[in-house]
Amino acid sequence: MMQPARLFVVATIALVTVASISPSSSSAQNTNRRNHRNAIIASRPYVPVGMNTGVNRVPANPADVQAVTQAYRLLSQADHDYQGHRIKAMHHLHQAGRALGVSLKGDGKNKEQQATSDGQLQQAQTMLQEMSGNSAGGARHQRAMKHVGSALSEIQTALTIK
């Protein structure tokens, strides 16, 4: 027969081993909840970060996204001496991009010839006017068009500055 002290040590080691091997019931429940939540999230359709996730959300028109993105890029490449109107137009296009689920970035501090810069603003203006002529409906398009209209106004003002 074992001595009582040795029996106590062996029993303690056995209990510690069993406790470290089997997870507690609360951590098992948390794992199950986490796995369930991750499965639900994974089954949802992709929605860009920062957009409200409505059940019946209609995706943005790719032509609208392309027009806003290209116009923003053109404005960011243009010279920056339009008394702030170019930057205001870029801000409005940034807001239109957010409405469409696109993140637009860039400060566009370039030095170009005035004629080149004017050409880029006119090119952006043409793209946005074509977009506003598009009769695609939807809430996203309508929200974006408010900002596009403001951007067109700022571009028009910028082009009058020489």
ABEGO torsion letter per residue (X at the ends): XBBAAAAAAAAAAAAAAAAAABBBAAAAAAAAAAAAAAAAAAABBBBBBGBBBBAABBBBBAAAAAAAAAAAAAAAABBAAAGGAAAAAAAAAAAAAAAAGBBBBEAGBBBBBAAAAAAAAAAAAAAAAAAAABABBEAAAAAAAAAAAAAAAAAAAAAABX
